[in-house]
Amino acid sequence: MAKIFERTLNRETEAAERIPGFFLKDILVGEKLRITTKNTEYILEHREDGFYMSGSPEWCPTQKKVIISGSTWGGSAIKVGFIGEGMFLEITSIQGADMAGNGKTTSAIEKVEKLED
């Protein structure tokens, strides 16, 4: 059983390295990303004081400061600080929103791209 788990974990880890996307640490101040999910199109902007997101009519219809944990495949394993296609974006905090200890998770990300000015 350990061999099967090890092979599966290794395969998943290798696959995660090839996912198109962006690490938050690599997004420069002033840069913006368009994150298109199954249900919504978001704009993420890196400002001097953090990341701001808009797009959800429910919790960020206008730019609001957010803290992003990273992306998951729908389970508890998270690729920290990463926004990846085919994954679900995990948002820990949204300015002005009562998260009640729970974050927000987007629908599956279909495309993530840097916006040019």
C-alpha positions in Angstrom: 0.0 0.0 0.0 2.8 2.5 0.8 4.3 1.9 -2.7 0.9 2.8 -4.3 0.6 5.9 -2.2 4.1 7.0 -2.9 3.7 6.6 -6.7 0.4 8.5 -6.6 1.8 11.3 -4.5 4.9 11.6 -6.7 2.7 11.6 -9.8 0.5 14.3 -8.3 3.5 16.4 -7.2 5.1 16.2 -10.7 1.8 17.1 -12.3 1.4 20.1 -10.0 4.7 21.5 -11.2 3.4 21.7 -14.8 0.2 23.5 -14.1 -0.1 26.9 -15.8 -0.4 29.7 -13.3 1.3 32.3 -11.2 2.9 32.4 -7.8 1.8 35.5 -5.8 5.4 36.3 -4.9 6.2 36.7 -8.6 3.4 39.2 -9.3 4.9 42.7 -9.2 3.3 45.7 -7.6 1.1 47.3 -10.3 0.5 44.0 -12.2 -3.0 42.6 -12.7 -4.2 39.1 -13.5 -7.5 38.1 -15.1 -8.7 34.9 -13.4 -11.5 33.2 -15.3 -13.3 30.5 -13.4 -16.2 28.4 -14.4 -18.7 30.9 -12.9 -16.9 34.3 -12.7 -14.2 36.5 -14.1 -12.0 38.2 -11.5 -9.4 40.9 -11.7 -6.6 40.6 -9.2 -4.3 43.6 -8.7 -1.1 43.8 -6.7 -0.8 47.1 -4.9 1.8 48.4 -2.5 -0.2 47.3 0.5 -1.3 43.9 -0.9 -3.7 42.2 -3.3 -7.1 43.5 -4.4 -9.8 41.5 -6.2 -13.0 42.3 -7.9 -15.5 40.3 -9.9 -17.9 38.5 -7.6 -21.2 40.3 -7.4 -21.7 38.8 -4.0 -18.5 39.5 -2.1 -16.2 41.7 -4.2 -18.2 43.6 -6.8 -15.6 46.4 -6.5 -11.9 46.1 -5.7 -11.4 44.7 -2.1 -8.3 43.8 -0.3 -7.9 40.0 -0.1 -5.5 37.5 1.4 -5.1 34.5 -0.9 -3.9 31.2 0.6 -3.3 29.5 -2.7 -5.0 26.9 -4.9 -6.4 23.4 -4.3 -7.7 20.6 -6.4 -10.9 20.6 -4.4 -9.6 18.9 -1.3 -7.4 19.8 1.6 -4.0 19.8 -0.2 -3.1 23.3 -1.1 -0.4 24.7 -3.4 0.4 27.7 -1.2 0.7 31.1 -2.8 -0.2 29.8 -6.3 -3.1 30.6 -8.7 -3.3 27.6 -11.1 -5.5 26.6 -14.0 -7.8 23.7 -13.2 -7.6 24.4 -9.5 -9.8 26.3 -7.0 -8.6 29.6 -5.6 -8.7 29.7 -1.8 -9.3 33.2 -0.3 -8.7 33.6 3.4 -9.8 37.1 3.9 -11.8 39.8 2.1 -11.9 43.4 3.2 -15.3 44.2 4.8 -16.6 40.6 4.6 -17.5 38.5 7.6 -15.8 35.3 6.8 -16.7 33.7 10.2 -13.5 31.7 10.3 -14.1 30.3 6.8 -12.6 31.4 3.6 -14.1 31.6 0.2 -13.3 29.1 -2.6 -13.9 30.0 -6.3 -15.2 27.6 -8.9 -12.5 25.9 -11.0 -10.1 28.2 -12.7 -10.3 27.9 -16.4 -7.7 30.5 -17.3 -5.3 32.9 -15.6 -3.5 35.5 -17.5 -1.5 38.7 -16.9 -3.2 41.8 -18.1 -1.0 44.2 -20.1 -1.5 48.0 -19.6 
